[in-house]
């Protein structure tokens, strides 16, 4: 380990704490997941993967050994039954605790874990603006949002430094998982050790101060913001919070103490260290803007009888003959939108071809088929499926073990393969 890094930790850690932390970085990292209880219950999950362990703090979250369970290649991952996320990072959305009345901004969202964690807590209601400055990363975010069947998320690609004036005092909850030097990932990624430098810490600290200022401007009166990094550096953590407190009326919301948390002498947020908590390095702080909160979300109520009943009351928008919908009314300003809520399908002269994303949102459809293991394997690899059932011609919802996977078209006994080409695979695990 770099001596510069060790010396740097002495700004707020004792020698015993530093030695314990350094020893823990030599150990194997762990992995976590959040269960999508809309698709699978805990009893089923534990019957499939009996050696996973409950997350010590977050309900419906688990810790597992990736050498034992390659869950990223599992059919149940493909079906959106869970989202794989680092165990410490799972805490961020949980501690923010958004609800269905909230309008949430996730400023630096890709690849999407904290957005999806928030959406699961909100039961797919309310509104989340899930933003990332890097356009290519928004497409990774989009894939994860679609696979998990989330409908209350608008994915955007904006520099909010240029447009935050349009959203002053607007978001009732904000997630600022700030870009950082990444020292909290030393155990997970060896390259992070080589890339780390004190200059990098100072550079990110300046950026973080700018971002937290912007976010506080956009935070609604009475609203709550969570600030987090995967950095051990005091300059990227407590010092950024001190910067905000010095020139605003921001208040700190204390996070109840636990044996897994480390608090510095300033008592500004918590640190998660691998020797105290079964996860990677993380810093989390909750911030409140004083005043009484006023929610401004309005639920969409218009009934569209041509759409599946589960989305008949969504606010529907047509972008170049592709239908999207939100459960909440939203008037946006200056946003470069990658995806507006739920992608429903593409309109053609003969009707609408329903989308993969809609399949992952729905639980049932008037015309559906449950494929067996052999059939679903073929479908995932891009093959057409010949079934021995009489089904209505047109859109058909494809399921495996009762869980929706995709929408396709059926003609006679032939199911055409509409599975997105970039998602097709031949190495799925059952």
VEXKEVEX-599515 format. One line per 3 residues: for each residue x, y, z of C-alpha. Coordinates in Angstrom, 3 decimals, always signed. Example, Ala and Ser with C-alpha at 12.3 -4.5 7.8 and 13.67 -1.06 7.14 Angstrom:
# VEXKEVEX-599515
+12.300/-4.500/+7.800 ~ +13.670/-1.060/+7.140
***
This chain:
# VEXKEVEX-599515
+0.000/+0.000/+0.000 ~ +1.266/+3.490/-0.827 ~ +2.837/+5.297/+2.133
+1.182/+8.494/+0.906 ~ -2.236/+6.874/+1.394 ~ -1.390/+5.596/+4.886
-0.087/+9.002/+6.018 ~ -3.149/+10.619/+4.548 ~ -5.494/+8.512/+6.730
-3.911/+9.876/+9.896 ~ -5.950/+13.064/+9.518 ~ -8.866/+11.306/+11.218
-7.945/+7.685/+12.018 ~ -5.841/+6.255/+14.844 ~ -2.937/+3.888/+14.165
-5.061/+0.953/+15.377 ~ -7.876/+1.906/+13.007 ~ -5.443/+2.267/+10.109
-3.822/-1.111/+10.789 ~ -7.214/-2.822/+11.043 ~ -8.325/-1.200/+7.791
-5.137/-2.165/+5.957 ~ -5.407/-5.767/+7.169 ~ -9.007/-5.966/+5.919
-7.927/-4.821/+2.447 ~ -5.969/-8.084/+2.097 ~ -9.127/-10.141/+2.510
-11.509/-11.283/-0.208 ~ -14.251/-8.831/-1.152 ~ -17.925/-9.799/-0.915
-20.910/-9.205/-3.175 ~ -24.481/-8.189/-2.521 ~ -27.928/-8.099/-4.099
-31.272/-6.394/-3.637 ~ -34.281/-8.652/-4.120 ~ -37.062/-7.464/-6.411
-39.937/-8.721/-4.291 ~ -42.376/-7.870/-7.081 ~ -40.978/-10.886/-8.951
-39.638/-13.256/-6.274 ~ -40.161/-13.768/-2.554 ~ -37.404/-14.389/-0.033
-38.386/-18.014/+0.529 ~ -37.908/-18.787/-3.167 ~ -34.591/-16.925/-3.302
-33.224/-18.879/-0.330 ~ -34.431/-22.178/-1.762 ~ -32.492/-21.460/-4.955
-29.352/-20.093/-3.270 ~ -29.342/-21.466/+0.304 ~ -25.897/-20.174/+1.264
-26.525/-16.484/+0.709 ~ -26.722/-14.426/+3.898 ~ -29.090/-11.656/+4.885
-27.670/-8.155/+4.709 ~ -27.072/-7.131/+8.335 ~ -29.023/-3.862/+7.993
-31.128/-3.637/+4.817 ~ -34.322/-5.721/+4.392 ~ -34.630/-7.715/+1.148
-30.872/-7.471/+0.617 ~ -28.313/-10.264/+0.756 ~ -24.585/-10.972/+0.688
-23.095/-13.811/-1.346 ~ -19.825/-15.335/-2.521 ~ -19.492/-14.949/-6.288
-17.194/-17.996/-6.447 ~ -20.090/-20.075/-5.146 ~ -22.944/-18.360/-7.005
-22.404/-16.696/-10.377 ~ -25.618/-14.763/-9.999 ~ -24.832/-12.340/-12.822
-25.228/-15.268/-15.253 ~ -28.365/-16.640/-13.609 ~ -31.698/-16.851/-15.420
-33.211/-15.086/-12.394 ~ -30.871/-12.134/-12.906 ~ -32.040/-12.033/-16.518
-35.647/-12.031/-15.327 ~ -34.989/-9.019/-13.061 ~ -35.542/-10.881/-9.783
-32.588/-9.129/-8.166 ~ -30.017/-6.417/-8.734 ~ -26.385/-7.147/-7.891
-24.852/-4.319/-5.881 ~ -21.942/-3.884/-3.502 ~ -23.243/-4.384/+0.108
-22.123/-0.956/+1.385 ~ -23.625/+0.869/-1.602 ~ -26.989/-0.811/-0.893
-27.229/+1.309/+2.271 ~ -27.305/+4.660/+0.451 ~ -30.868/+4.504/-0.914
-32.053/+2.632/+2.169 ~ -30.901/+5.389/+4.538 ~ -32.428/+8.076/+2.294
-35.716/+6.130/+2.483 ~ -37.691/+7.648/-0.432 ~ -41.431/+7.008/-0.668
-44.110/+7.099/-3.369 ~ -44.773/+10.817/-2.788 ~ -41.188/+11.824/-3.496
-39.605/+13.474/-6.515 ~ -36.059/+12.109/-6.479 ~ -32.918/+13.175/-8.309
-30.012/+10.736/-8.622 ~ -27.395/+13.075/-10.029 ~ -24.557/+10.645/-10.887
-26.635/+7.526/-11.346 ~ -24.928/+5.024/-13.689 ~ -24.847/+2.055/-13.564
-28.069/+2.465/-11.611 ~ -27.907/+0.599/-8.312 ~ -28.960/+3.495/-6.096
-31.700/+4.546/-8.544 ~ -33.069/+1.002/-8.616 ~ -32.805/+0.694/-4.835
-34.846/+3.895/-4.518 ~ -37.419/+2.717/-7.068 ~ -37.890/-0.567/-5.184
-38.465/+1.350/-1.945 ~ -40.994/+3.566/-3.744 ~ -42.885/+0.545/-5.133
-42.437/+1.895/-8.669 ~ -44.440/+5.032/-7.805 ~ -43.532/+8.695/-7.530
-40.756/+9.992/-9.782 ~ -36.993/+9.529/-10.092 ~ -34.802/+11.581/-12.414
-31.806/+9.328/-12.940 ~ -28.991/+11.316/-14.531 ~ -25.455/+10.715/-15.666
-23.080/+13.132/-17.332 ~ -21.478/+10.394/-19.485 ~ -23.873/+9.494/-22.295
-22.443/+6.000/-22.839 ~ -23.031/+5.196/-19.161 ~ -26.709/+6.164/-19.423
-27.240/+3.213/-21.766 ~ -25.879/+0.825/-19.109 ~ -28.259/+2.500/-16.672
-31.088/+2.046/-19.174 ~ -30.409/-1.692/-19.525 ~ -30.568/-2.174/-15.753
-33.731/-0.082/-15.338 ~ -35.481/-2.067/-18.076 ~ -34.365/-5.485/-16.785
-35.635/-4.620/-13.303 ~ -39.009/-3.500/-14.691 ~ -38.902/+0.013/-13.221
-41.548/+2.440/-14.491 ~ -41.038/+5.568/-12.355 ~ -37.589/+6.530/-13.701
-36.734/+9.186/-16.276 ~ -33.160/+8.657/-17.503 ~ -31.348/+11.836/-18.476
-27.937/+12.907/-19.768 ~ -27.308/+16.419/-18.435 ~ -24.721/+18.620/-16.831
-26.936/+19.973/-14.050 ~ -24.400/+22.711/-13.459 ~ -25.874/+24.337/-16.566
-29.571/+23.786/-15.820 ~ -29.993/+23.554/-12.038 ~ -31.654/+27.008/-11.987
-34.711/+25.378/-13.595 ~ -35.106/+23.024/-10.604 ~ -34.488/+25.233/-7.566
-36.136/+23.836/-4.399 ~ -37.712/+21.124/-6.552 ~ -36.550/+17.614/-5.571
-37.820/+16.278/-2.257 ~ -35.009/+13.700/-2.143 ~ -31.570/+13.806/-3.806
-28.899/+11.127/-4.165 ~ -25.427/+12.561/-4.680 ~ -23.114/+9.590/-5.035
-20.232/+11.822/-5.992 ~ -17.366/+10.941/-8.328 ~ -14.328/+10.304/-6.133
-10.769/+8.978/-5.912 ~ -12.101/+5.446/-5.363 ~ -9.949/+4.317/-2.432
-12.957/+2.480/-1.001 ~ -12.666/+0.092/-3.956 ~ -9.011/-0.864/-3.306
-9.978/-4.380/-2.245 ~ -12.328/-4.871/-5.173 ~ -10.189/-3.447/-7.971
-6.375/-3.565/-7.845 ~ -6.051/-0.844/-10.487 ~ -7.616/+1.651/-8.069
-4.537/+1.376/-5.834 ~ -2.205/+2.272/-8.691 ~ -4.444/+5.130/-9.867
-4.794/+6.733/-6.443 ~ -2.929/+9.926/-5.532 ~ -3.334/+12.785/-3.094
-3.629/+15.192/-6.030 ~ -6.561/+13.128/-7.275 ~ -8.219/+13.455/-3.865
-7.886/+17.249/-3.891 ~ -9.165/+17.453/-7.476 ~ -12.286/+15.428/-6.677
-12.877/+17.350/-3.459 ~ -13.290/+20.561/-5.466 ~ -15.738/+18.853/-7.836
-17.679/+17.381/-4.916 ~ -18.046/+20.798/-3.278 ~ -19.431/+22.212/-6.514
-21.878/+19.321/-6.900 ~ -23.158/+19.416/-3.329 ~ -23.783/+23.171/-3.660
-25.823/+22.609/-6.829 ~ -27.773/+19.764/-5.246 ~ -28.618/+21.794/-2.159
-29.999/+24.555/-4.400 ~ -32.269/+21.970/-6.059 ~ -33.330/+20.307/-2.803
-36.893/+21.194/-1.797 ~ -37.595/+22.965/+1.472 ~ -37.915/+20.207/+4.054
-36.245/+17.752/+1.664 ~ -33.435/+15.278/+2.354 ~ -30.219/+14.634/+0.469
-27.816/+11.726/+0.853 ~ -24.162/+12.401/+0.047 ~ -21.932/+9.381/-0.491
-18.536/+8.408/-1.856 ~ -16.502/+5.227/-2.134 ~ -13.493/+7.065/-0.700
-11.710/+6.844/+2.645 ~ -10.444/+10.413/+2.299 ~ -11.543/+12.995/+4.857
-11.164/+15.683/+2.171 ~ -13.796/+13.972/+0.011 ~ -16.114/+13.157/+2.885
-16.444/+15.263/+6.063 ~ -14.689/+18.278/+4.549 ~ -17.257/+18.454/+1.725
-20.061/+18.407/+4.288 ~ -18.294/+21.108/+6.329 ~ -18.050/+23.202/+3.159
-21.829/+22.997/+2.704 ~ -22.584/+23.781/+6.359 ~ -20.362/+26.862/+6.325
-22.413/+28.818/+3.787 ~ -25.941/+27.355/+3.844 ~ -28.670/+26.582/+6.389
-28.209/+22.829/+5.837 ~ -28.721/+20.520/+8.802 ~ -27.240/+17.077/+9.397
-29.614/+14.187/+10.058 ~ -27.841/+11.848/+12.509 ~ -27.641/+8.234/+11.362
-28.378/+5.954/+14.362 ~ -25.188/+4.334/+15.631 ~ -24.407/+0.703/+14.875
-21.377/-1.447/+15.570 ~ -20.808/-1.665/+11.790 ~ -20.429/+2.122/+11.436
-17.413/+4.315/+12.102 ~ -17.957/+7.981/+12.977 ~ -15.120/+10.491/+12.970
-14.805/+13.048/+15.751 ~ -16.888/+15.525/+13.716 ~ -19.934/+13.221/+13.773
-20.769/+14.126/+10.203 ~ -22.143/+10.969/+8.621 ~ -20.718/+7.443/+8.817
-17.891/+5.440/+7.292 ~ -18.204/+1.804/+6.295 ~ -14.884/-0.003/+6.659
-14.300/-3.636/+5.604 ~ -13.029/-4.567/+9.093 ~ -16.316/-3.381/+10.641
-18.847/-4.094/+7.888 ~ -19.029/-6.856/+5.289 ~ -18.597/-4.568/+2.290
-16.234/-2.109/+0.663 ~ -15.270/+1.381/+1.815 ~ -18.096/+3.913/+1.761
-19.000/+7.251/+3.320 ~ -22.646/+8.291/+3.802 ~ -24.134/+11.500/+5.197
-27.780/+12.625/+5.380 ~ -28.545/+16.337/+4.925 ~ -31.825/+18.198/+5.422
-33.012/+21.573/+4.181 ~ -34.996/+23.195/+7.038 ~ -38.722/+23.745/+6.678
-41.900/+21.819/+6.066 ~ -41.881/+19.615/+3.011 ~ -44.579/+19.964/+0.359
-44.975/+17.136/-2.135 ~ -45.922/+18.124/-5.662 ~ -46.250/+14.795/-7.477
-49.551/+14.238/-9.258 ~ -50.614/+10.722/-10.136 ~ -51.636/+10.184/-13.753
-55.318/+9.174/-13.998 ~ -56.225/+9.209/-17.699 ~ -57.647/+5.846/-18.785
-56.364/+4.446/-22.093 ~ -58.404/+1.345/-22.871 ~ -56.118/+0.342/-25.748
-53.197/-0.353/-23.409 ~ -52.749/-3.207/-20.895 ~ -54.786/-2.441/-17.779
-51.680/-2.153/-15.539 ~ -50.573/+0.953/-17.454 ~ -53.956/+2.269/-18.607
-53.684/+5.249/-16.226 ~ -50.074/+6.165/-17.088 ~ -49.140/+9.532/-18.558
-48.296/+8.390/-22.101 ~ -45.952/+10.214/-24.456 ~ -45.172/+9.428/-28.086
-41.567/+10.037/-29.116 ~ -41.109/+9.275/-32.845 ~ -43.777/+6.540/-32.771
-42.366/+4.914/-29.631 ~ -44.681/+5.002/-26.607 ~ -43.398/+5.753/-23.112
-45.308/+6.201/-19.880 ~ -44.993/+7.411/-16.294 ~ -47.280/+6.770/-13.311
-46.746/+10.444/-12.392 ~ -47.323/+13.673/-14.307 ~ -44.037/+15.456/-15.022
-43.330/+18.736/-16.773 ~ -39.635/+18.760/-17.571 ~ -37.377/+21.662/-18.487
-34.052/+21.562/-20.331 ~ -33.577/+17.826/-19.811 ~ -31.874/+15.687/-22.419
-34.026/+12.588/-22.004 ~ -32.672/+9.133/-22.794 ~ -35.783/+7.323/-21.608
-39.080/+8.709/-20.317 ~ -40.288/+6.169/-17.759 ~ -41.565/+2.841/-19.030
-40.869/+1.960/-22.660 ~ -44.192/+0.510/-23.812 ~ -43.634/-0.274/-27.463
-43.280/+0.889/-31.042 ~ -46.267/+1.922/-33.150 ~ -46.633/+0.402/-36.630
-49.453/+0.583/-39.166 ~ -50.796/-2.790/-37.991 ~ -50.616/-1.970/-34.275
-48.091/-1.657/-31.437 ~ -45.230/-4.061/-30.854 ~ -44.897/-4.234/-27.089
-41.418/-3.861/-25.627 ~ -39.034/-5.955/-23.503 ~ -39.232/-3.252/-20.816
-43.025/-3.504/-20.619 ~ -42.700/-7.289/-20.276 ~ -40.449/-6.857/-17.240
-42.943/-4.436/-15.694 ~ -46.111/-6.523/-16.146 ~ -47.060/-9.575/-14.121
-49.551/-10.949/-16.663 ~ -51.052/-10.369/-20.107 ~ -54.119/-11.621/-21.952
-51.927/-13.659/-24.327 ~ -48.977/-15.365/-22.643 ~ -46.924/-18.540/-22.641
-44.655/-20.118/-20.033 ~ -41.627/-21.688/-21.710 ~ -39.699/-24.602/-20.269
-35.943/-24.619/-19.592 ~ -35.013/-25.906/-23.071 ~ -37.312/-23.426/-24.822
-36.185/-20.414/-22.780 ~ -32.536/-21.312/-23.435 ~ -33.208/-21.286/-27.163
-35.136/-18.031/-26.926 ~ -32.333/-16.301/-25.016 ~ -29.881/-17.313/-27.726
-32.072/-15.757/-30.458 ~ -33.995/-18.745/-31.840 ~ -37.672/-18.892/-32.821
-39.837/-21.189/-30.698 ~ -42.400/-23.696/-31.952 ~ -45.051/-24.395/-29.304
-47.865/-26.941/-29.148 ~ -50.490/-24.506/-27.848 ~ -53.111/-22.462/-29.615
-52.531/-18.800/-28.798 ~ -54.018/-15.600/-30.178 ~ -52.063/-14.065/-33.026
-50.130/-10.901/-32.158 ~ -48.277/-9.773/-29.031 ~ -47.459/-12.574/-26.609
-45.833/-12.316/-23.179 ~ -43.083/-14.880/-22.722 ~ -42.535/-16.205/-19.204
-40.267/-18.617/-17.373 ~ -41.605/-20.173/-14.149 ~ -44.356/-17.564/-14.186
-41.956/-14.590/-14.383 ~ -42.166/-12.408/-17.534 ~ -39.088/-12.170/-19.761
-40.076/-10.555/-23.068 ~ -42.810/-9.607/-25.506 ~ -42.750/-11.242/-28.897
-45.121/-11.965/-31.786 ~ -46.853/-15.264/-32.397 ~ -48.190/-16.468/-35.737
-49.736/-19.897/-35.662 ~ -47.522/-21.971/-33.380 ~ -44.338/-19.989/-34.119
-43.035/-17.415/-31.645 ~ -40.727/-15.010/-33.413 ~ -37.643/-13.952/-31.492
-37.792/-10.300/-30.426 ~ -35.255/-10.584/-27.602 ~ -32.879/-7.572/-27.793
-29.825/-8.648/-29.769 ~ -27.377/-7.053/-27.328 ~ -28.850/-9.187/-24.520
-28.812/-12.547/-26.284 ~ -26.626/-15.206/-24.686 ~ -25.893/-18.908/-24.710
-24.280/-19.298/-21.275 ~ -27.256/-18.733/-18.998 ~ -27.230/-20.611/-15.672
-30.299/-22.271/-14.155
***
